[in-house]
Amino acid sequence: MAAADEAGWFNIAWNEWTDLGQIRAQLDAGADPNSGVRIFEKPLHVAAERGSPEVVTELAMRVDGVDAEHRGRTALWMAVFEGRTDNVRALVSAGADPWRLMMGGWSPGRLNLAGPTPDLFSLPSPEVGLSEAEAAAAAEARRLIPALGDFYYEGLSLACTADVSAAEAIARLDATSADDADIDALYEAARWNIPDADLIVGITDVPGGCVITQPWGHTPSTPGVAERVSPGTVCYSMYANPKGGSGRYVARDGAVITTWEPHSAYTVPLDALAEEILAAYLYRNHPVAFCCAGAELRLTDTRPLIGPPDMWLRLPDRDWWK
């Protein structure tokens, strides 16, 4: 635990932002209530995300402005995005403005309308509410996330492609049937001894398009796959690397870009589009559902993701990273 006589925030651990005594001691010792936290800079923003409402209230009384922004967002934005309703209430009680416009034209209050507690604030006017498209996106998130449920997806890679059938995707990838492959061996450590293990993928037709998966490798998440299946449409792909982190690409009409992960308010770029911000909020900590929703695939269960797929395929032997 950080010593109270060490002015500053450097030694405050992430799990100590709920400890009012510790935070108050740091402040009394000279820690700046307005700045100085590693990476995230502003103490109130960190407390809003991971602290207790008592700590949030204490910091809110000491900062120069409760609605001060960092990286284009206020502390109230952080609390709303992270689903910290207790901290939201503490910030509003301290004078934070729920309807202050910021990233992508969103305000914390308007973003909250798409979440699980839409009645948390009183609307200043009907025009502030969600558009029809935004309300539909929120409704789909409330359907899709429970439909997929909680399942183990470490090591899984996938490519969710809109408006393309499995048959069309097979043709675009120049893939062939892999019915002769020993699939049981691929699921085990023996796959390291199978020369074409990385080229074996599963594919399944789903409402809205198709899903390409590989439970043991990263191939469906590569730029080469996304580029080849996405002409005229969009493909969202990801790889849940068991060693940590994940690769993620979005391809639109054959053009591949690297995208960000919707697991924290701080991963949303300042220049993100309004619909991207909404998707990141709706699917925070649900990266698989995020990919499905991005391609507008209306899955009803996890079978297309964790198998068995409709068909096992063998991809051509090429550099799929190009």
Salt bridges, closest charged atoms under 4 A:
ASP28 OD1 - ARG62 NH1 3.11
GLU49 OE2 - ARG50 NH2 3.73
GLU58 OE1 - ARG24 NH2 2.93
GLU58 OE2 - ARG62 NH2 2.72
GLU69 OE2 - ARG100 NE 3.18
GLU82 OE1 - ARG284 NH1 3.56
ASP86 OD2 - ARG84 NH2 3.08
GLU134 OE1 - ARG110 NH2 2.44
GLU140 OE2 - ARG143 NH2 2.71
GLU140 OE1 - ARG298 NH1 2.65
GLU168 OE2 - ARG172 NE 2.84
ASP174 OD2 - ARG318 NH2 3.64
ASP180 OD1 - ARG314 NH1 3.27
ASP196 OD2 - ARG314 NE 2.71
GLU261 OE1 - ARG248 NH2 3.91
ASP310 OD1 - ARG303 NH1 2.89
